[in-house]
Amino acid sequence: MNYKQLIEKLNTLPPERLEDNVVVYDETLDEFLPVVDSETANSDTTDVLDEGHFYLIITNVKICEKSN
């Protein structure tokens, strides 16, 4: 999926659904994870993504709690 495809899907939602919190589903963990922020990649933050690549930041509270 690319961001154009994502926007097309978002545009089909009823307006009230656009007020929902953003989540992603992790098939491996079989869990929904909250998106906590978004960023644009730069050379200081990653050497994996191209400069300017937009990405979402998630957190997996369950995994974080287990490591404490």
C-alpha positions in Angstrom: 0.0 0.0 0.0 1.2 3.5 -0.7 -0.1 6.8 0.7 -2.2 7.6 -2.3 -4.0 4.3 -1.8 -4.4 5.0 1.9 -6.0 8.4 1.1 -8.4 6.8 -1.3 -9.5 4.4 1.4 -9.8 7.1 4.0 -11.9 9.2 1.6 -14.5 6.4 1.6 -15.0 6.6 5.4 -18.0 8.4 6.9 -16.8 11.8 8.4 -17.3 10.5 12.0 -14.9 7.6 11.4 -12.2 10.2 10.6 -12.3 11.2 14.3 -11.2 7.7 15.4 -7.8 7.2 16.8 -5.3 5.8 14.3 -4.4 2.1 14.8 -2.5 -0.5 12.9 -3.1 -4.3 13.0 -0.1 -6.5 13.5 -0.9 -9.9 12.0 2.1 -11.5 13.7 1.0 -10.4 17.2 -2.7 -10.5 16.3 -3.0 -7.1 18.0 -4.2 -3.6 17.2 -1.5 -1.1 18.0 -1.9 2.7 18.5 -0.2 5.1 16.2 1.3 7.7 18.6 2.9 10.1 16.1 4.2 10.6 12.6 7.5 11.8 11.3 9.4 12.5 8.1 12.7 10.6 7.6 16.0 12.4 7.4 19.6 11.3 7.5 19.7 11.9 11.3 16.8 9.6 12.1 17.3 6.6 9.7 19.4 5.1 7.1 16.7 2.8 6.0 14.1 5.2 4.5 14.7 7.8 1.8 15.0 11.4 2.9 11.6 12.9 3.2 9.7 9.5 3.5 6.7 10.0 5.8 6.1 7.3 8.4 3.9 6.5 11.3 5.2 5.7 14.8 3.5 2.9 16.8 3.9 1.6 20.3 3.3 -1.8 21.6 2.4 -1.3 25.2 2.1 -5.0 25.9 5.6 -5.7 24.8 6.9 -2.7 26.7 5.2 -3.9 29.9 6.8 -7.4 29.5 10.3 -6.0 29.4 9.9 -4.0 32.6 
